[in-house]
Amino acid sequence: RTVAFNSELAPGSILVRTSERKLYYILPDGKAIQYSVGVGREGFTWSGTNKVSRKSEWPDWHPPQEMIDREAAKGHNIPDYLPGGPDNPLGARAIYIGSTQFRIHGTTQPWSIGQAVSSGCIRMMNEEVIDLYQRVSVGATVVVQ
């Protein structure tokens, strides 16, 4: 939904307010498109400014080794590779943030939107990440607060 929004960021930028569990895609003329998001759970939060480094439709997932090890310790075995598709945890689209392991991506867990449950990635409903994906450009500024 489009909301009134004052920001110093240029139109086309993304601002994530983790405390609100909202992502804002900055539009001209003091407006933004607001999306609800899932964010990092306690111990997995972060903040910073970066750029969109690439975008991918139905992305493959290569979880980091520390995630594989952490989940294995809890009795959950996750693969070290999962091809893109409807069962992939990254969902329909991924927007890569700089050279970090963090992404703005879809989800197979729509109940997680509005929650602090991820390992640091910003989760969106698949239909909403598709909308954002079509709007945002590689090189756009991403601010996570």
MARBA-3410 file (N, C-alpha, C, O; in Angstrom, 1 decimal):
145
0.8,-1.2,0.0,0.0,0.0,0.0,0.9,1.2,0.0,2.0,1.2,0.6 ~ 0.4,2.3,-0.7,1.2,3.5,-0.7,0.8,4.4,0.5,-0.3,4.6,0.8 ~ 1.9,4.9,1.1,1.7,5.7,2.3,2.5,7.0,2.2,3.5,7.1,1.4 ~ 2.1,8.0,2.9,2.9,9.3,3.0,4.2,8.9,3.8,4.1,8.2,4.8 ~ 5.3,9.4,3.3,6.6,8.9,3.9,7.7,10.0,3.6,8.0,10.1,2.4
8.2,10.6,4.6,9.3,11.5,4.4,10.6,10.8,4.6,10.8,10.2,5.7 ~ 11.5,10.9,3.7,12.8,10.2,3.8,13.9,11.0,3.0,13.6,11.7,2.1 ~ 15.1,10.9,3.6,16.2,11.5,2.9,16.7,10.6,1.7,17.5,11.0,0.9 ~ 16.2,9.4,1.7,16.6,8.5,0.7,16.0,8.8,-0.7,14.9,9.3,-0.8 ~ 16.8,8.5,-1.7,16.3,8.8,-3.1,15.2,7.8,-3.5,15.2,6.7,-3.0
14.3,8.3,-4.3,13.3,7.4,-4.9,14.0,6.1,-5.5,15.0,6.3,-6.1 ~ 13.4,5.0,-5.3,14.0,3.7,-5.7,14.8,3.0,-4.6,15.2,1.9,-4.8 ~ 15.0,3.7,-3.5,15.7,3.1,-2.4,14.8,2.2,-1.5,13.5,2.4,-1.6 ~ 15.3,1.4,-0.7,14.6,0.5,0.2,15.0,0.8,1.6,16.2,0.9,1.9 ~ 14.1,1.0,2.5,14.3,1.2,3.9,13.6,0.1,4.7,12.3,0.0,4.5
14.3,-0.6,5.5,13.7,-1.7,6.3,13.7,-1.2,7.8,14.8,-0.9,8.3 ~ 12.6,-1.1,8.4,12.5,-0.8,9.8,12.2,-2.0,10.6,11.0,-2.4,10.7 ~ 13.2,-2.7,11.1,13.0,-4.0,11.7,12.1,-3.9,12.9,11.3,-4.9,13.2 ~ 12.1,-2.9,13.7,11.3,-2.8,14.9,9.8,-2.7,14.5,8.9,-3.2,15.2 ~ 9.5,-2.1,13.3,8.1,-2.0,12.8,7.8,-3.3,12.0,6.6,-3.6,11.8
8.8,-4.0,11.6,8.6,-5.2,10.7,7.9,-4.7,9.4,7.0,-5.3,8.9 ~ 8.5,-3.6,8.9,8.0,-3.0,7.6,9.2,-2.7,6.7,10.3,-2.4,7.2 ~ 8.9,-2.8,5.4,9.9,-2.4,4.4,9.2,-1.3,3.6,8.0,-1.4,3.2 ~ 10.0,-0.3,3.3,9.4,0.8,2.5,10.2,1.0,1.2,11.5,1.1,1.2 ~ 9.5,1.0,0.1,10.2,1.3,-1.2,9.9,2.7,-1.5,8.7,3.1,-1.6
10.9,3.6,-1.5,10.7,5.0,-1.6,10.3,5.5,-3.0,10.9,5.1,-4.0 ~ 9.2,6.2,-3.0,8.7,6.8,-4.2,9.0,8.3,-4.2,9.3,8.9,-3.1 ~ 8.8,9.0,-5.3,8.9,10.5,-5.3,7.8,11.1,-4.5,6.8,10.5,-4.2 ~ 8.0,12.4,-4.3,6.9,13.2,-3.7,6.4,12.8,-2.3,5.2,12.9,-2.0 ~ 7.3,12.4,-1.4,7.0,12.1,-0.1,6.1,10.9,0.1,5.2,10.9,1.0
6.3,9.9,-0.7,5.5,8.7,-0.6,6.4,7.4,-0.6,7.5,7.5,-1.0 ~ 5.8,6.3,-0.2,6.5,5.0,-0.2,5.5,3.9,-0.3,4.3,4.1,0.1 ~ 5.9,2.8,-0.9,5.1,1.6,-0.8,5.5,0.8,0.4,6.7,0.5,0.6 ~ 4.6,0.5,1.3,4.9,-0.2,2.6,4.5,-1.6,2.4,3.4,-2.0,2.0 ~ 5.4,-2.5,2.8,5.2,-3.9,2.8,5.5,-4.5,4.3,6.4,-4.0,4.9
4.7,-5.5,4.7,5.0,-6.1,5.9,6.1,-7.2,5.7,6.1,-7.8,4.6 ~ 7.0,-7.4,6.6,8.1,-8.3,6.4,8.4,-9.1,7.7,8.0,-8.7,8.8 ~ 9.0,-10.2,7.6,9.6,-11.0,8.7,11.1,-10.6,8.8,11.7,-10.3,7.7 ~ 11.6,-10.5,10.0,13.0,-10.1,10.2,13.8,-11.1,11.1,13.2,-12.1,11.5 ~ 15.0,-10.8,11.3,15.9,-11.6,12.1,15.4,-11.8,13.5,15.0,-10.8,14.1
15.5,-13.0,14.0,15.1,-13.2,15.4,16.3,-12.7,16.3,17.3,-12.4,15.8 ~ 16.0,-12.7,17.6,17.0,-12.3,18.5,18.3,-13.0,18.3,18.4,-14.2,18.2 ~ 19.4,-12.2,18.3,20.7,-12.8,18.0,21.1,-12.8,16.5,22.2,-13.0,16.1 ~ 20.1,-12.5,15.7,20.3,-12.5,14.2,19.9,-11.2,13.6,19.7,-11.1,12.4 ~ 19.7,-10.1,14.4,19.4,-8.8,13.9,20.6,-8.1,13.4,21.7,-8.4,13.9
20.5,-7.2,12.5,21.6,-6.4,12.0,21.1,-5.1,11.5,19.8,-4.9,11.2 ~ 21.9,-4.1,11.2,21.6,-2.9,10.6,22.7,-2.4,9.7,23.9,-2.8,9.9 ~ 22.4,-1.6,8.8,23.5,-1.0,7.9,22.9,-0.5,6.6,21.7,-0.6,6.3 ~ 23.8,0.0,5.8,23.5,0.6,4.5,24.3,-0.2,3.5,25.5,-0.4,3.6 ~ 23.6,-0.6,2.4,24.3,-1.3,1.4,23.6,-1.1,0.0,22.8,-0.1,-0.1
23.9,-1.9,-1.0,23.2,-1.7,-2.3,22.7,-3.1,-2.7,23.2,-4.1,-2.3 ~ 21.7,-3.0,-3.6,21.2,-4.2,-4.2,22.3,-4.7,-5.2,22.6,-4.0,-6.1 ~ 22.8,-5.9,-5.0,23.9,-6.4,-5.8,23.5,-7.3,-6.9,24.1,-7.3,-8.0 ~ 22.3,-7.9,-6.8,21.7,-8.7,-7.9,20.3,-9.1,-7.5,19.9,-9.0,-6.3 ~ 19.6,-9.6,-8.5,18.3,-10.1,-8.2,18.1,-11.5,-8.9,18.8,-11.7,-9.9
17.2,-12.3,-8.4,17.1,-13.6,-9.0,15.6,-14.1,-8.8,15.0,-13.9,-7.8 ~ 15.1,-14.6,-9.9,13.8,-15.2,-9.9,13.9,-16.7,-9.5,14.8,-17.4,-10.1 ~ 13.0,-17.2,-8.7,13.1,-18.6,-8.2,14.5,-19.0,-7.8,15.0,-19.9,-8.5 ~ 15.1,-18.3,-6.9,16.6,-18.5,-6.6,16.9,-19.9,-6.0,16.1,-20.4,-5.3 ~ 18.1,-20.4,-6.3,18.6,-21.5,-5.6,19.0,-21.1,-4.2,19.2,-19.9,-4.0
19.0,-22.0,-3.3,19.4,-21.7,-1.9,20.6,-22.5,-1.6,20.7,-23.8,-1.7 ~ 21.7,-21.8,-1.1,22.9,-22.4,-0.6,23.1,-21.9,0.8,23.7,-20.9,1.1 ~ 22.4,-22.6,1.8,22.5,-22.1,3.2,24.0,-22.1,3.7,24.7,-23.0,3.3 ~ 24.4,-21.1,4.5,25.7,-21.1,5.0,26.0,-22.2,5.9,25.1,-22.8,6.6 ~ 27.2,-22.7,6.0,27.6,-23.8,6.8,27.2,-23.7,8.3,26.8,-24.6,8.9
27.3,-22.4,8.8,27.0,-22.2,10.2,25.5,-22.5,10.4,25.1,-22.9,11.5 ~ 24.6,-22.2,9.4,23.2,-22.5,9.5,23.0,-24.0,9.5,22.2,-24.5,10.3 ~ 23.6,-24.7,8.6,23.5,-26.1,8.5,23.9,-26.8,9.8,23.2,-27.6,10.3 ~ 25.0,-26.3,10.4,25.5,-26.9,11.6,24.6,-26.5,12.8,24.3,-27.4,13.6 ~ 24.1,-25.3,12.8,23.2,-24.9,13.9,21.9,-25.7,13.9,21.4,-26.1,14.9
21.3,-25.9,12.7,20.1,-26.6,12.6,20.3,-28.1,12.9,19.5,-28.8,13.5 ~ 21.5,-28.7,12.5,21.8,-30.1,12.8,21.9,-30.3,14.3,21.4,-31.3,14.8 ~ 22.4,-29.3,15.0,22.5,-29.4,16.5,21.1,-29.5,17.1,21.0,-30.0,18.2 ~ 20.1,-29.0,16.4,18.7,-29.0,16.9,18.0,-30.2,16.4,16.8,-30.3,16.6 ~ 18.7,-31.0,15.6,18.0,-32.2,15.0,17.3,-32.0,13.7,16.6,-32.8,13.2
17.5,-30.8,13.1,16.9,-30.5,11.8,18.0,-30.6,10.7,19.0,-29.8,10.8 ~ 17.9,-31.5,9.8,18.8,-31.6,8.7,18.3,-30.8,7.5,17.3,-31.0,7.0 ~ 19.1,-29.8,7.1,18.8,-29.0,5.9,19.9,-29.3,4.9,21.1,-29.5,5.2 ~ 19.5,-29.3,3.6,20.5,-29.6,2.6,21.4,-28.4,2.4,21.2,-27.3,2.8 ~ 22.6,-28.7,1.8,23.5,-27.6,1.5,23.2,-26.9,0.2,23.9,-26.0,-0.2
22.2,-27.5,-0.5,21.7,-26.9,-1.8,20.3,-27.3,-2.0,19.9,-28.4,-1.8 ~ 19.5,-26.3,-2.4,18.1,-26.6,-2.8,17.8,-25.8,-4.1,17.9,-24.5,-4.0 ~ 17.4,-26.4,-5.2,17.1,-25.7,-6.4,15.9,-24.7,-6.2,15.1,-25.0,-5.3 ~ 15.9,-23.7,-7.0,14.7,-22.8,-6.9,13.4,-23.5,-7.3,13.4,-24.4,-8.0 ~ 12.4,-23.0,-6.7,11.0,-23.5,-7.0,10.1,-23.3,-5.8,10.5,-22.7,-4.8
8.9,-23.7,-5.9,7.9,-23.4,-4.9,8.2,-24.0,-3.5,7.6,-23.5,-2.5 ~ 9.1,-25.0,-3.4,9.4,-25.5,-2.0,10.7,-24.9,-1.5,11.1,-25.3,-0.4 ~ 11.3,-24.0,-2.2,12.5,-23.4,-1.7,12.2,-22.3,-0.7,11.4,-21.5,-1.0 ~ 12.9,-22.3,0.4,12.7,-21.3,1.5,12.9,-19.8,1.0,12.3,-18.9,1.7 ~ 13.6,-19.6,-0.1,13.8,-18.2,-0.6,12.6,-17.7,-1.4,12.5,-16.5,-1.7
11.6,-18.6,-1.6,10.4,-18.2,-2.3,10.6,-17.8,-3.8,11.5,-18.3,-4.4 ~ 9.7,-16.9,-4.2,9.6,-16.6,-5.7,10.7,-15.7,-6.2,11.1,-15.8,-7.4 ~ 11.3,-14.8,-5.3,12.3,-13.9,-5.8,13.3,-13.6,-4.6,13.0,-13.8,-3.4 ~ 14.5,-13.3,-5.0,15.5,-12.8,-4.0,16.2,-11.6,-4.5,16.5,-11.4,-5.7 ~ 16.3,-10.6,-3.6,17.1,-9.4,-3.9,18.3,-9.4,-2.9,18.1,-9.4,-1.7
19.5,-9.5,-3.5,20.7,-9.7,-2.8,21.2,-8.4,-2.3,21.2,-7.4,-3.0 ~ 21.7,-8.4,-1.0,22.1,-7.1,-0.4,23.7,-7.2,-0.3,24.3,-7.9,0.5 ~ 24.3,-6.4,-1.2,25.7,-6.3,-1.2,26.4,-7.6,-1.4,25.9,-8.5,-2.1 ~ 27.5,-7.8,-0.6,28.2,-9.1,-0.6,27.9,-9.9,0.6,28.6,-10.8,1.0 ~ 26.8,-9.5,1.3,26.4,-10.1,2.6,25.7,-11.4,2.2,25.4,-11.7,1.1
25.4,-12.2,3.3,24.6,-13.4,3.1,23.1,-13.1,3.2,22.3,-14.0,3.2 ~ 22.8,-11.8,3.4,21.4,-11.4,3.6,20.7,-11.1,2.3,21.3,-10.6,1.4 ~ 19.4,-11.4,2.3,18.6,-11.2,1.1,17.2,-10.6,1.6,16.8,-10.8,2.7 ~ 16.6,-10.0,0.7,15.2,-9.7,0.8,14.5,-10.8,-0.1,14.8,-10.8,-1.3 ~ 13.7,-11.7,0.4,13.2,-12.8,-0.4,11.8,-13.2,0.0,11.3,-12.8,1.1
11.2,-14.0,-0.8,9.9,-14.6,-0.5,10.0,-15.6,0.5,11.1,-15.8,1.2 ~ 9.0,-16.4,0.7,9.0,-17.4,1.8,8.0,-18.5,1.5,7.0,-18.3,0.8 ~ 8.3,-19.7,2.0,7.3,-20.8,2.1,6.5,-20.8,3.4,5.7,-21.7,3.6 ~ 6.8,-19.8,4.2,6.2,-19.7,5.6,5.5,-18.4,5.7,6.0,-17.5,6.5 ~ 4.3,-18.2,5.1,3.7,-16.9,5.1,3.3,-16.5,6.5,3.1,-15.3,6.8
3.1,-17.4,7.5,2.8,-17.1,8.9,4.0,-16.3,9.5,3.7,-15.6,10.5 ~ 5.2,-16.3,8.9,6.3,-15.7,9.5,6.4,-14.2,9.3,7.2,-13.5,9.9 ~ 5.5,-13.7,8.3,5.5,-12.3,8.0,5.0,-11.5,9.2,4.0,-11.8,9.8 ~ 5.7,-10.5,9.6,5.4,-9.7,10.8,6.0,-10.2,12.0,5.8,-9.7,13.1 ~ 6.8,-11.3,11.9,7.5,-11.9,13.1,9.0,-11.7,13.0,9.6,-11.4,11.9
9.7,-11.9,14.1,11.2,-11.9,14.1,11.6,-13.4,14.3,11.8,-13.9,15.4 ~ 11.8,-14.0,13.1,12.0,-15.5,13.1,13.2,-15.9,12.2,13.6,-17.1,12.2 ~ 13.7,-15.0,11.4,14.7,-15.5,10.4,16.1,-15.5,10.9,16.3,-15.1,12.1 ~ 17.0,-15.9,10.1,18.4,-15.9,10.5,19.1,-14.6,10.0,20.3,-14.5,9.8 ~ 18.3,-13.6,9.8,18.8,-12.2,9.4,18.2,-11.7,8.1,18.3,-10.5,7.8
17.7,-12.6,7.2,17.1,-12.2,6.0,15.8,-11.5,6.2,15.2,-11.6,7.3 ~ 15.4,-10.7,5.2,14.1,-10.0,5.3,13.1,-10.8,4.4,13.3,-10.9,3.2 ~ 12.1,-11.3,5.0,11.1,-12.2,4.3,9.9,-11.4,4.0,9.4,-10.5,4.7 ~ 9.4,-11.7,2.8,8.2,-11.1,2.3,7.2,-12.1,1.7,7.6,-13.2,1.4 ~ 5.9,-11.8,1.7,5.0,-12.7,1.0,5.4,-12.8,-0.5,5.9,-11.8,-1.0
5.3,-13.9,-1.1,5.8,-14.1,-2.5,5.2,-13.1,-3.4,6.0,-12.5,-4.2 ~ 3.9,-12.8,-3.4,3.3,-11.9,-4.3,3.9,-10.5,-4.1,4.0,-9.7,-5.0 ~ 4.2,-10.1,-2.9,4.8,-8.8,-2.6,6.2,-8.7,-3.0,6.6,-7.7,-3.4 ~ 7.0,-9.8,-2.8,8.4,-9.7,-3.2,8.5,-9.6,-4.7,9.4,-9.0,-5.3 ~ 7.5,-10.3,-5.4,7.5,-10.2,-6.9,7.3,-8.7,-7.3,7.9,-8.2,-8.2
6.3,-8.0,-6.6,6.0,-6.6,-6.9,7.3,-5.8,-6.6,7.7,-5.0,-7.5 ~ 7.9,-5.9,-5.5,9.1,-5.2,-5.2,10.3,-5.5,-6.2,10.9,-4.5,-6.6 ~ 10.4,-6.7,-6.5,11.5,-7.2,-7.5,11.3,-6.4,-8.8,12.3,-6.0,-9.4 ~ 10.1,-6.2,-9.2,9.8,-5.5,-10.5,10.2,-4.1,-10.4,10.5,-3.4,-11.4 ~ 10.1,-3.5,-9.2,10.3,-2.1,-9.0,11.8,-1.7,-8.8,12.3,-0.7,-9.3
12.5,-2.5,-8.0,13.8,-2.1,-7.5,14.9,-2.5,-8.5,14.8,-3.5,-9.3 ~ 15.9,-1.6,-8.6,17.0,-1.8,-9.6,18.3,-2.3,-8.8,18.5,-2.0,-7.7 ~ 19.1,-3.1,-9.6,20.4,-3.4,-9.0,21.1,-2.1,-8.9,21.1,-1.2,-9.7 ~ 21.8,-1.9,-7.7,22.5,-0.7,-7.4,21.7,0.2,-6.5,22.3,1.2,-5.9 ~ 20.4,-0.1,-6.3,19.6,0.8,-5.4,20.1,0.6,-3.9,20.7,-0.4,-3.5
20.0,1.7,-3.2,20.4,1.7,-1.8,19.4,0.9,-1.0,18.2,1.0,-1.1 ~ 19.9,0.1,0.0,19.1,-0.6,1.0,19.6,-0.2,2.4,20.8,-0.3,2.7 ~ 18.7,0.3,3.2,19.0,0.7,4.6,18.2,-0.2,5.5,17.0,-0.3,5.3 ~ 18.9,-0.9,6.4,18.2,-1.7,7.4,18.5,-1.0,8.8,19.6,-0.9,9.2 ~ 17.4,-0.7,9.5,17.5,-0.1,10.8,16.9,-0.9,11.8,16.9,-0.6,13.0
END
